[in-house]
Amino acid sequence: MVEIIYDAFAECFDGTVVQILVTAKNRKLLERAVYSFTALPSTVFGDAEGGIVKWVGPEDTVDGRPGAVVQLWVIGKGKKAQENLYDKLGRRMRQGILVVPTTAVFDAISIETNNKFEMMNNVGHCGDGYEEIINIYDREMISIPIMMGHDFLVERFIHFTDGIMGGNLWLFCDSVDSALEAGELAVEAILKIDGAITSFEICSAGSKVETNYPEIGPTTNHWYCPTLKNKIADSKVPNGVQSIPEIVINGLTIDIVKEAMKKAAEAVMDVPGLKIISAGNFGGKLGPYKIYLKDIL
């Protein structure tokens, strides 16, 4: 029987996000582009945090090719966060997607917003003046000539919105194998929630606010490291627990984050070796939004 710590809560905070559709000629090329674009989810270093919303078939894409809906996030909202996201979006699109043969990018925001980025200055000018704006697929696209023998297409305007970052579940398991099984099921469940991502998928290293080495950012949450259980006096690892993966969730709205947490928790209930479901927080030091497990389970 899995124990649920109903009084545990995930501490969430504001973010700014874009949601785009990436397509390519085949799944191999698509995966390379998507994983490159969403890699390094390291907002703590001033970078951006990405993840996959869902994979989609040719019947559900703008250009009739295999696709994936992905998000890119930065912490905070307002002008500074928007400028940061615009910069990081351009960098990752140029170096992660444009360079992969046959790829194209379309706006794919799924909620109403009037906020949008003009993509000419941060991506379009990769054409060095030879780029042009065309109308295709009933959309206004920037067409950028590249050496592969086809043009790279990116939608001229990509919408952005405020969202919620930091939803999470902690899965206390009796082995690494049971933790991996539970983690995979949780990630699969989140992929079915439109508008949500799990930026680290199965995250092996939860962090804490306190640190002896601030120059490298958040460090390991040592109280919950199973290998330290018999080495430190204040370990918080329960008896019989050998692995505690964290599932981190971002969503376009707080209701989407709640739904993703709920579905992920429900998906892992029957995993042998899962002993406790909880959530991680920073005691109110990080963000203004609290999602209690008692409110969603």
HUCOR-V301857 format. One record per helix or strand of 2 or more residues. SS is the DSSP state (helix for helix, strand for strand). FROM is the first residue (numbers start at 1). LEN is the number of residues. If there is no record, write none. Layout:
BEGIN
ss->SS from->FROM len->LEN
ss->SS from->FROM len->LEN
END
This chain:
BEGIN
ss->strand from->3 len->2
ss->strand from->9 len->15
ss->helix from->27 len->12
ss->helix from->43 len->3
ss->strand from->49 len->8
ss->helix from->58 len->3
ss->strand from->67 len->9
ss->helix from->79 len->20
ss->strand from->104 len->4
ss->strand from->116 len->3
ss->helix from->124 len->4
ss->strand from->132 len->5
ss->strand from->139 len->7
ss->strand from->151 len->5
ss->strand from->157 len->17
ss->helix from->176 len->15
ss->strand from->196 len->2
ss->strand from->207 len->2
ss->helix from->214 len->3
ss->strand from->219 len->2
ss->helix from->222 len->3
ss->helix from->226 len->3
ss->strand from->243 len->9
ss->helix from->254 len->15
ss->strand from->274 len->5
ss->strand from->289 len->4
ss->helix from->293 len->4
END
